[in-house]
Amino acid sequence: MLVSHLLKDKGEGVFTAPPHETLQGAAAMLHARRVGAMVVMERDQVVGILSERDIIRALAQSGAGGLARPISELMSKDVIYADPRETIDVLLERMTDRRIRHLPVVRDGRLIGIVSIGDLVKAKIAEAEAESRHLKAYIAAG
């Protein structure tokens, strides 16, 4: 399955924040939207990605006062992207190798979505279940 097919099912909505947003504001947005990461954007350009783990790291380093820091101080700046033409298997391998859980999806330099490791695993399970149903039907038709 291609990432573009996954985005059609999931939707192309991406939660973003500007780099000057505080970690406290970002934490509130992540909680309200029930997501684990957000893309950091400045003038329609991806400049980073912030995850729950980044916020935990700030708390561990600075205590509650760390929540007043801007996203730009803790976000991952070397963003690894996905292309909508890539397969789920390719992304699973990339995410496992890089030990990351979220990949922004970019087409022609424009952010069009984001996928999580959970999205990819869910799609792989659905794919395996569909294949199993087809094989059972084929065998039963015998």
Secondary structure, 3 states (H helix, E strand, C coil): CEHHHHHHHHCCCCCEECCCCEHHHHHHHHHHHCCCEEEEEECCEEEEEEEHHHHHHHHHHHHHHHHHCEHHHCCECCCCCECCCCEHHHHHHHHHHHCCCEEEEEECCEEEEEEEHHHHHHHHHHHHHHHHHHHHHHHHHC
